[in-house]
Amino acid sequence: YEWVNHSMYPTKLGQQRVMIGANNPKVKHPYSSSLFNISAMSYGALSGNAILALSSGAKIGGFSHNTGEGGVSRFHKEGGADLVWNLGTAYFGAGKFGENGERLFCPETFVESAQHVKMIEIKLSQGAKPAHGGMLPKEKITPLIAEARMLEYPVEHDCNSPPRHSSFSNPKELCAFIEQLRDLSGGKPVGFKLCVGQPEEFTELVHTFIETGIYPDFITVDGGEGGTGAAPPEFSNSIGTPLPEALSFVHAVLVGSGFRDPVDKSKSKIALIASGKHLTGVSLFKSFCLGADVANAARSFLFSLGCIQALKCNTNTCPTGITTSDPELEWGLDPMTKQVRVAAFHKKTVHVATEVMEAAGVKSWSEIHPALFVKRTGIGRSRDYREIFEHLQVKQGELIEGTGPKRLVEAWDLNDGIINRVV
């Protein structure tokens, strides 16, 4: 059982927004984000009507819509939402084919698509199928889907996204790619999304942020519990670190390395976005306690569209019209009706999350801390999140000095001979 520790002295809060990129002088166009936004789902995986309804609903409600790795489609743009462009390993909307058929990044096409978005998110991995890549069956690829992904039509083969990027293969190259995208976009916030696996790989990346002076404006942490109807069950069920462990670890490493402020998170150089089964105001507050500034969700927004979890996502026979390109099925999803439900779900969820903040007695989203959430760990035994996740006790900048919680120091020290395989 879990609960929020409320205050005897509740506060009254106004609208809560999070500025992403404002603390990086290299960013010319910081983004004011809602606390709750639509997570990455591609056009092609979702129907045009579904994308249009989500984008239109986000426009009404003033929150962002992540494009997924399938490119920036005409339906994303028609809806008018603030778009976060998910740039995957196939570089759809910003890529080309190499001599051997591999997908390569193309700066020219990137610049063209980047003018339509507020932020760019490099997809390293996702919780539903980390380190696996993806595939869109050729039967689902219509002329409009090919247009969004910049593929020739008709498509003769399934559309594959490889498990890793061709533009970088180590932390320094990733940092250089972040810098390149920020420059090409005209100074828009650039970050990346990952499902945490081996802890030392993440701490090595943060070491590189310090060495190069190049760092992302945000990191999206996708929990290993993330799901999709079109992923291998073994990957969905058994690979990747769950969100509570992953999010708290990433936050702790960034605090210990000086990139995040644990007392006033609005002063952090790197914003944290949590993605994983957010459905209620309390679920948002829980992620904020674990270090997140912003929460994303995919499945719950699909529920607002009418998803019944028929598990037909990859068959092109989705009965609700959400994950199909069959016009006879897609016709049943009316974007004008569903956009209102998308906006209403967001509004109510954020309203409840704000009420929970008020009950906890905080004066801003940036003050939320792990001691506000408590879990019963046994009969007569309860612990708050700061006690459960001991790495959250790290002080700002102390990892650089070689001190801090034991397991966090072991993950941070890349030369101690200790391989810390768990968060």
For each residue, the residues with C-beta under 8 A, 3 or more apart:
1: 375 376
2: 286 373 374 375 376
3: 373 374
4: 282 285 356 359 360 372 373 374
5: 360 371 372 373 374 384
6: 10 359 360 361
7: 10 11 359 360 361
8: 361
9: 361
10: 6 7 358 359 361
11: 7 357 358 361 362 363
12: 358
13: 16 354 357 358 362 363 364
14:
15:
16: 13 35 350 354 357 364 365
17: 32 33 34 35
18: 32 33 34 35 266 271 293 294 365
19: 22 30 31 32 33 266
20: 30 31 32 33 119 189 191 217 218 271 293 294
21: 24 27 29 30 31 119 188 189 217 218 271
22: 19 27 30
23: 267 268 269
24: 21 27 189 215 217 269
25:
26: 179 182 187
27: 21 22 24 30 182 187 188 189 217
28: 186 187 188
29: 21 118 186 187 188 189
30: 19 20 21 22 27 189
31: 19 20 21 64 82 118 119 188 189
32: 17 18 19 20
33: 17 18 19 20 37 63 64 271 293 294
34: 17 18 37 61 62 63 64 294 346 350
35: 16 17 18 284 288 294 295 350 353 354 365
36: 63 278 284 294 295 296 297 346 349 350 353
37: 33 34 58 63 64 65 66 84 273 294 295 296 297
38: 41 54 58 63 64 65 66 81 296 297 298 301
39: 66 275 296 297 298 301
40: 66 67 68 69 86 121 123 126 193 275 296 298
41: 38 45 46 51 54 66 68 298 302
42: 45 46 67 68 69 70 71 86 136
43: 46 48 51 67 68 70 71 73 75 76 144 145 148
44: 70 136 140 141 145 148 149 159 325
45: 41 42 68 70 136 228 230 313 323
46: 41 42 43 50 51 54 68 322 323
47: 50 51 318 321 322 323 324 325 330 333
48: 43 51 52 73 75 144 325 330
49: 52 53 75 321 330 331 333 334 335 338
50: 46 47 53 54 302 305 321 322 323 330 333 338
51: 41 43 46 47 48 54 55 73 75 76 79
52: 48 49 55 56 75 78 79 335 339
53: 49 50 56 57 79 305 333 334 335 338 339 342
54: 38 41 46 50 51 57 58 65 79 81 301 305 339 342
55: 51 52 58 59 65 75 76 77 78 79 80 81 83
56: 52 53 59 60 78 79 80 81 335 339 342
57: 53 54 60 61 79 81 304 338 339 340 341 342 343 346
58: 37 38 54 55 61 62 63 64 65 79 81 82 342 343 346
59: 55 56 62 79 80 81 82
60: 56 57 339 340 342 343
61: 34 57 58 342 343 346 347
62: 34 58 59
63: 33 34 36 37 38 58 81 82 346
64: 31 33 34 37 38 58 81 82 83 84 118 119
65: 37 38 54 55 58 76 79 81 82 83 84
66: 37 38 39 40 41 83 84 86 121 296
67: 40 42 43 70 71 72 73 76 83 84 85 86 117
68: 40 41 42 43 45 46 86
69: 40 42 86 87 88 89 90 92 123 134 161
70: 42 43 44 45 67 73 92 136 145 148 149
71: 42 43 67 92 93 113 148 149 150
72: 67 76 77 83 85 93 113 116 117 148
73: 43 48 51 67 70 76 77 144 145 147 148
74: 77 78 144 147 148
75: 43 48 49 51 52 55 78 79
76: 43 51 55 65 67 72 73 79 81 83 116
77: 55 72 73 74 80 83 116
78: 52 55 56 74 75
79: 51 52 53 54 55 56 57 58 59 65 75 76 339
80: 55 56 59 77
81: 38 54 55 56 57 58 59 63 64 65 76
82: 31 58 59 63 64 65 118
83: 55 64 65 66 67 72 76 77 116 117 118
84: 37 64 65 66 67 117 118 119 120 121
85: 67 72 93 113 114 116 117 119 120 121
86: 40 42 66 67 68 69 121 123 193
87: 69 91 93 94 110 120 121 122 123 181
88: 69 91 92 123 134 161
89: 69 103 123 133 161 162 163 164 165 166
90: 69 95 103 149 159 160 161 162
91: 87 88 94 95 96 103 104 105 106 110 167
92: 69 70 71 88 95 148 149 150 151
93: 71 72 85 87 109 110 113 148 149 150
94: 87 91 105 106 109 110 113 114
95: 90 91 92 103 104 105 106 109 150
96: 91 103 104 106 109 150
97: 101 102 103 104
98: 101 102 103 104 166
99:
100:
101: 97 98
102: 97 98 162 166
103: 89 90 91 95 96 97 98 161 162 166
104: 91 95 96 97 98 166 167
105: 91 94 95 110 166 167
106: 91 94 95 96 109 110
107: 110 111 180 184
108: 111 112
109: 93 94 95 96 106 112 113 150
110: 87 91 93 94 105 106 107 113 114 181 184 185
111: 107 108 114 115 184 185
112: 108 109 115
113: 71 72 85 93 94 109 110 116 117
114: 85 94 110 111 117 120 181 184 185 186 188
115: 111 112
116: 72 76 77 83 85 113
117: 67 72 83 84 85 113 114 120 185 188
118: 29 31 64 82 83 84 188 189
119: 20 21 31 64 84 85 188 189 190 191 217 218
120: 84 85 87 114 117 181 182 185 188 189 190 191
121: 40 66 84 85 86 87 190 191 192 193 218 220
122: 87 165 174 177 178 181 190 191 192 193
123: 40 69 86 87 88 89 126 192 193
124: 165 192 193 194
125: 130 131 193 194 195 197 222 240
126: 40 123 129 130 193 195 222 226
127: 130 195 222 223 224 225 226 227 240 243 275 276
128: 226 227 228 231 235 236
129: 126 132 133 134 228 231 232 235 236 239
130: 125 126 127 195 197 224 235 239 240
131: 125 163 164 197 239
132: 129 163 231 232 235 239
133: 89 129 160 161 162 163 164
134: 69 88 129 160 161 230
135: 158 159 160 161
136: 42 44 45 70 140 141 145 158 159
137: 140 141 158 159 314 316
138: 141 155 156 157 158 159
139: 316
140: 44 136 137 145 316 324 325
141: 44 136 137 138 145 146 151 153 155 159 325
142: 145 146 325
143: 146 147 153
144: 43 48 73 74 147 148
145: 43 44 70 73 136 140 141 142 148 149 325
146: 141 142 143 149 150 151 152 153 155
147: 73 74 143 144 150 153
148: 43 44 70 71 72 73 74 92 93 144 145
149: 44 70 71 90 92 93 145 146 159
150: 71 92 93 95 96 109 146 147
151: 92 141 146 155 159
152: 146 155
153: 141 143 146 147
154:
155: 138 141 146 151 152 159
156: 138
157: 138 160
158: 135 136 137 138
159: 44 90 135 136 137 138 141 149 151 155
160: 90 133 134 135 157
161: 69 88 89 90 103 133 134 135
162: 89 90 102 103 133 166
163: 89 131 132 133
164: 89 131 133 169
165: 89 122 124 168 169 177
166: 89 98 102 103 104 105 162
167: 91 104 105 173 177
168: 165 173 174 176 177
169: 164 165 173
170: 173 174
171: 174 175 204 205 207 208
172: 175 176 208 212
173: 167 168 169 170 176 177
174: 122 168 170 171 177 178 192 205 208
175: 171 172 178 179 208 209 212 214 215
176: 168 172 173 179 180 214
177: 122 165 167 168 173 174 180 181
178: 122 174 175 181 182 190 191 192 214 215 216
179: 26 175 176 182 183 214
180: 107 176 177 183 184
181: 87 110 114 120 122 177 178 184 185 190
182: 26 27 120 178 179 185 187 188 189 190 217
183: 179 180 187
184: 107 110 111 114 180 181
185: 110 111 114 117 120 181 182 188 190
186: 28 29 114
187: 26 27 28 29 182 183
188: 21 27 28 29 31 114 117 118 119 120 182 185
189: 20 21 24 27 29 30 31 118 119 120 182 217 218
190: 119 120 121 122 178 181 182 185 216 217
191: 20 119 120 121 122 178 216 217 218 219 220 270 271 273
192: 121 122 123 124 174 178 216 219 220
193: 40 86 121 122 123 124 125 126 219 220 221 222 275
194: 124 125 202 219 220 221 222
195: 125 126 127 130 221 222 223 224 226 240 241 246
196: 199 202 221 224 240 241 245 246 249 250 423
197: 125 130 131 201 240 241
198: 201 202 421
199: 196 202 203 249 411 420 421 422 423
200: 203 204 411 414 419 420
201: 197 198 204 205
202: 194 196 198 199 205 206 249 250 253
203: 199 200 206 207 253 411 412 414
204: 171 200 201 207 208 414
205: 171 174 201 202 208 209
206: 202 203 209 210 253 254 257 259
207: 171 203 204 210 211 257 414
208: 171 172 174 175 204 205 211 212
209: 175 205 206 212 213 214 215 216 257 259
210: 206 207 213 257 400
211: 207 208
212: 172 175 208 209
213: 209 210
214: 175 176 178 179 209
215: 24 175 178 209 259 269 270
216: 178 190 191 192 209 219 270
217: 20 21 24 27 119 182 189 190 191 270 271
218: 20 21 119 121 189 191 270 271 272 273 294
219: 191 192 193 194 216 250 254 270 271 272 273
220: 121 191 192 193 194 273 274 275 296
221: 193 194 195 196 243 246 247 250 272 273 274 275 276 292
222: 125 126 127 193 194 195 226 240 243 275 276
223: 127 195 226 240 241 242 243 244 246 247 274 275 276 277
224: 127 130 195 196 239 240 241 242 243 246
225: 127 242 243 276 277
226: 126 127 128 195 222 223 236 240 275 276 277 298
227: 127 128 231 236 299
228: 45 128 129 231 236 313
229: 309 310 311 312 313 314 323
230: 45 134 313 314 323
231: 128 129 132 227 228 235 236
232: 129 132 235 236
233: 236 237
234: 237 238 239
235: 128 129 130 132 231 232 238 239 240
236: 128 129 226 227 228 231 232 233
237: 233 234
238: 234 235
239: 129 130 131 132 224 234 235
240: 125 127 130 195 196 197 222 223 224 226 235 246
241: 195 196 197 223 224 245 246 249 423
242: 223 224 225 245 246 276
243: 127 221 222 223 224 225 246 247 274 275 276 277 287 290
244: 223 247 248 286 290 389
245: 196 241 242 248 249 389 423
246: 195 196 221 223 224 240 241 242 243 249 250 423
247: 221 223 243 244 250 251 272 274 287 290 291 292
248: 244 245 251 252 290 291 370 385 389 391 392 423
249: 196 199 202 241 245 246 252 253 389 391 408 411 423
250: 196 202 219 221 246 247 253 254 272 291
251: 247 248 254 255 260 262 272 290 291 292 392
252: 248 249 255 256 291 389 391 392 394 405 408
253: 202 203 206 249 250 256 257 399 408 411 412
254: 206 219 250 251 257 259 260 268 270 272
255: 251 252 258 259 260 261 262 394 395 396
256: 252 253 394 395 396 397 398 399 400 404 408 412
257: 206 207 209 210 253 254 397 399 400 412
258: 255 396 397 400
259: 206 209 215 254 255 268 269 270
260: 251 254 255 265 268 269 270 272 291 396
261: 255 264 265 266 267 268 396
262: 251 255 265 369 394 395 396
263: 367
264: 261 267 366 367
265: 260 261 262 268 291 293 365 366 367 368
266: 18 19 261 364 366
267: 23 261 264 366
268: 23 254 259 260 261 265 271 272 293
269: 23 24 215 259 260
270: 191 215 216 217 218 219 254 259 260
271: 18 20 21 33 191 217 218 219 268 293 294
272: 218 219 221 247 250 251 254 260 268 291 292 293 294
273: 37 191 218 219 220 221 292 293 294 295 296
274: 220 221 223 243 247 278 287 290 291 292 294 295 296
275: 39 40 127 193 220 221 222 223 226 243 278 295 296 297 298
276: 127 221 222 223 225 226 242 243 287
277: 223 225 226 243 283 297 299 300
278: 36 274 275 283 284 287 295 296 297 300 349
279: 283 297 299 300 349
280: 283 284 349 352
281: 284 285 349 350 351 352 353 354 355 356
282: 4 285 286 352 353 356
283: 277 278 279 280 286 287 295
284: 35 36 278 280 281 287 288 295 349 350 353
285: 4 281 282 288 289 353 356 357 360 368 372 373
286: 2 244 282 283 289 290 373
287: 243 247 274 276 278 283 284 290 291 292 295
288: 35 284 285 291 292 293 295 365 368
289: 285 286 368 369 370 372 373 385
290: 243 244 247 248 251 274 286 287 370 373 385 389 392
291: 247 248 250 251 252 260 265 272 274 287 288 370 392
292: 221 247 251 272 273 274 287 288 295
293: 18 20 33 265 268 271 272 273 288 365 366
294: 18 20 33 34 35 36 37 218 271 272 273 274
295: 35 36 37 273 274 275 278 283 284 287 288 292
296: 36 37 38 39 40 66 220 273 274 275 278
297: 36 37 38 39 275 277 278 279 300 301
298: 38 39 40 41 226 275 301 302
299: 227 277 279 302 303 307
300: 277 278 279 297 303 304 345 349
301: 38 39 54 297 298 304 305 342 345 346
302: 41 50 298 299 305 307 322
303: 299 300 306 307 345
304: 57 300 301 338 341 342 344 345
305: 50 53 54 301 302 320 322 333 338 341 342
306: 303 320 322 333 338
307: 299 302 303 320 322
308: 319 320
309: 229
310: 229 318 319 320
311: 229
312: 229 315 317 318 319 323 324
313: 45 228 229 230 318 323
314: 137 229 230 323
315: 312 318
316: 137 139 140 324 325 326
317: 312 324 326 329
318: 47 310 312 313 315 321 322 323 324 329
319: 308 310 312 329
320: 305 306 307 308 310 332 333
321: 47 49 50 318 324 329 330 331 332 333
322: 46 47 50 302 305 306 307 318 333
323: 45 46 47 50 229 230 312 313 314 318
324: 47 140 312 316 317 318 321 329 330
325: 44 47 48 140 141 142 145 316 330
326: 316 317 329 330
327: 330 331
328: 331
329: 317 318 319 321 324 326 332
330: 47 48 49 50 321 324 325 326 327 333
331: 49 321 327 328
332: 320 321 329
333: 47 49 50 53 305 306 320 321 322 330 338
334: 49 53 337 338
335: 49 52 53 56 338 339
336: 339 340
337: 334 340 341
338: 49 50 53 57 304 305 306 333 334 335 341 342
339: 52 53 54 56 57 60 79 335 336 342 343
340: 57 60 336 337 343 344
341: 57 304 305 337 338 344 345
342: 53 54 56 57 58 60 61 301 304 305 338 339 345 346
343: 57 58 60 61 339 340 346 347
344: 304 340 341 347 348
345: 300 301 303 304 341 342 348 349
346: 34 36 57 58 61 63 301 342 343 349 350
347: 61 343 344 350 351
348: 344 345 351 352
349: 36 278 279 280 281 284 300 345 346 352 353
350: 16 34 35 36 281 284 346 347 353 354
351: 281 347 348 354 355
352: 280 281 282 348 349 355 356
353: 35 36 281 282 284 285 349 350 356 357
354: 13 16 35 281 350 351 357 358
355: 281 351 352 358 359
356: 4 281 282 285 352 353 359 360
357: 11 13 16 285 353 354 360 362 365 368
358: 10 11 12 13 354 355 361 362
359: 4 6 7 10 355 356
360: 4 5 6 7 285 356 357 368 372
361: 6 7 8 9 10 11 358
362: 11 13 357 358 365 367 368 372
363: 11 13 367
364: 13 16 266 367
365: 16 18 35 265 288 293 357 362 368
366: 264 265 266 267 293
367: 263 264 265 362 363 364
368: 265 285 288 289 357 360 362 365 372
369: 262 289 372 386
370: 248 289 290 291 373 384 385 386 389 392
371: 5 384 385 386
372: 4 5 285 289 360 362 368 369 384 385
373: 2 3 4 5 285 286 289 290 370 384 385
374: 2 3 4 5 382 383 384 385
375: 1 2 382 383 384 385 388
376: 1 2 381 382
377: 381 382 383 388
378: 381
379:
380:
381: 376 377 378
382: 374 375 376 377
383: 374 375 377 387 388
384: 5 370 371 372 373 374 375 387 388
385: 248 289 290 370 371 372 373 374 375 388 389 392
386: 369 370 371 389 392 393
387: 383 384 390
388: 375 377 383 384 385
389: 244 245 248 249 252 290 370 385 386 392
390: 387 393 405 407
391: 248 249 252 394 404 405 407 408 423
392: 248 251 252 290 291 370 385 386 389
393: 386 390 405
394: 252 255 256 262 391 398 399 404 405 408
395: 255 256 262 398 404
396: 255 256 258 260 261 262
397: 256 257 258 400 401
398: 256 394 395 401 403 404
399: 253 256 257 394 402 403 404 408 409 412
400: 210 256 257 258 397
401: 397 398
402: 399 409 413
403: 398 399 409
404: 256 391 394 395 398 399 408 409 412
405: 252 390 391 393 394 408 409
406: 409 410
407: 390 391 410 411 420
408: 249 252 253 256 391 394 399 404 405 411 412
409: 399 402 403 404 405 406 412 413
410: 406 407 413 416 418 420
411: 199 200 203 249 253 407 408 420 423
412: 203 253 256 257 399 404 408 409
413: 402 409 410 416 418
414: 200 203 204 207
415:
416: 410 413
417:
418: 410 413
419: 200
420: 199 200 407 410 411
421: 198 199
422: 199
423: 196 199 241 245 246 248 249 391 411
